[in-house]
Amino acid sequence: MNDILLIIPGVVIGFIVAFPIGPVNLICIRRTLQFGFWTGFISGLGAALGDGLYAAITGFGLTAVSQLIQGFSTILQLVGGILLLSFGIHTYNAKPVPRVDVKLSATENGKSTVARTIASTFALTISNPATLMGFTAIFAGLGGLAGDKPSFLAAAFVVSGVFAGSTLWWLTLTTVVGLLHARIDEWVVRVINKVSGLLVAAFGLTVLGHLLIEYLLKKQGHFW
């Protein structure tokens, strides 16, 4: 198979990985509904960059980095859980703002930069080591696509495709949700904030609760 054609399965992988409705999707949906297409899409780019990073680590065979990330999986999950809980509380308490299509340089508080908008969803994406393990499993299953002698060029095309596929999902999601943006009023925004805030916080509590259970089981195992 020609290396450049590897972009196609990469796009499929990126789209599939980004598709499941999780906390990042909820955050992007909420931002799109309240602030317009660009804010939601820029938020989605942060997640796409996170997916691209993990795809690069897997695709280029950066075993040492991969093992390092997996070795710190507990810390990453703890940070991710705290971030999700914080996002949930902030979203739940957020007050509705006038319905405007916020410029690229602004987010919820009107002062944050594009970099901060991207960084928030990027941090949430890379704080989930399961994403890395998912890419590892997918790439292993599709290893034959690159032939008997996979190259860095082939990996580069796949990784580029993953980023493009993830970006395509965020473009699709925010475009569809953005069509509803002009039809919502302050009451709907308030409901969106409350519901999405509770759901995102629930994701955070689930992650933290899972870590607590693991810790208690390990402690009990050492005791016995």
Helices and strands as residue ranges (DSSP letters): G 3-6, H 7-18, H 23-35, H 37-59, H 63-71, H 73-93, H 114-126, H 129-141, G 143-146, H 152-178, G 181-183, H 186-223
